[in-house]
Amino acid sequence: MDYPLAVLEKAKRLEQSLQRVAAGEPREEVNAALGFNLDQPQLARWQAKYEAGGRRWEALIDGRHGHPRKAHSALREWLYARKKEDEELRAPQLVVEIKEKFGVKISEGHINYLLRKRGLSAPPGRPYKKRHSAEEETAAPAAPSESVENAGIFFPRSGEGGDGGG
């Protein structure tokens, strides 16, 4: 597997560090010279790994050097432009569009995270209902208001309209 140059250089510097400490140099000086901050237990773990790997610097490659980014810069720029174009779009719709356009599956939560970082997220909660225009409000008849004259008969213990029992 091809490793980034920085990972390979770190493994080589770690080998130098282990060799210099084994030769008797103080750990603190070696850490300062090679840019590490290894304490004694960490140094012992690396030493054991180095010995088990045949005293070769390749044994010190940790193999962790990131992961491929699904949401690369072109996808993010498209996402931001698409959201600015239509503010009503929500994450589930954007997931489908991204899958169709880029062939990448990104979770709704990550899309919301990216939009929130740019200040493009929707306010929390349910979307607002669309308001009717002024023409629609005048054209629609007003709902008749119900009379509350007989409301007391449903609450017999109230002061008015009760049975008189105390």
PENOR-V299163 format. One record per pair of residues at least 12 apart in sequence whose ideal C-beta (glycine too) atoms are under 10 Angstrom apart, sorted by the first residue. I is the first residue (numbers start at 1). J is the second residue. Records with the same first field share a line. If there is no record, write none. Layout:
# PENOR-V299163
I = J + J
This chain:
# PENOR-V299163
1 = 61 + 63 + 65
3 = 58 + 61 + 62 + 63 + 65
4 = 65 + 66
6 = 65
7 = 60 + 61 + 62 + 63 + 64 + 65 + 66
8 = 57 + 58 + 60 + 61 + 65
10 = 34 + 35 + 36 + 57 + 60 + 61 + 62 + 65
11 = 50 + 56 + 57 + 58 + 59 + 60 + 61 + 62
12 = 34 + 57 + 58 + 60 + 61
13 = 33 + 34 + 35 + 36 + 57 + 60
14 = 34 + 36 + 38 + 43 + 46 + 49 + 50 + 57 + 59 + 60 + 61 + 62
15 = 46 + 50 + 55 + 56 + 57 + 58 + 59 + 60
16 = 30 + 33 + 34 + 36 + 57
17 = 30 + 31 + 33 + 34 + 35 + 36 + 38 + 43 + 46 + 47 + 60
18 = 30 + 38 + 43 + 46 + 47 + 49 + 50 + 51 + 55 + 57 + 60
19 = 50 + 55 + 57
20 = 33 + 34
21 = 38 + 40 + 43 + 46 + 47
22 = 43 + 47 + 50
27 = 39 + 40 + 43
30 = 43
31 = 43
46 = 59 + 60 + 62
49 = 61 + 62
69 = 104
70 = 98 + 102 + 104 + 105 + 106 + 107 + 110
71 = 98 + 102 + 104 + 106 + 110 + 111 + 113 + 114
72 = 102 + 104
74 = 102
75 = 98 + 101 + 102 + 104 + 106 + 114
76 = 114 + 115 + 117 + 118
78 = 94 + 97 + 98 + 101 + 102
79 = 94 + 97 + 98 + 101 + 102 + 106 + 111 + 114 + 115 + 118 + 120
80 = 114 + 115 + 117 + 118 + 119 + 120
82 = 94 + 97 + 98 + 101 + 120
83 = 111 + 114 + 115 + 118 + 120 + 121 + 122
84 = 118 + 120
87 = 120 + 122
88 = 122 + 127 + 130
89 = 111 + 115 + 120 + 122
90 = 108 + 111 + 112 + 115 + 121 + 122 + 127
91 = 106 + 107 + 108 + 109 + 110 + 111 + 112 + 113 + 114 + 115 + 121 + 122
92 = 108 + 111
93 = 108 + 111
94 = 106 + 108 + 111 + 112 + 114 + 115
95 = 107 + 108 + 110 + 111
98 = 111
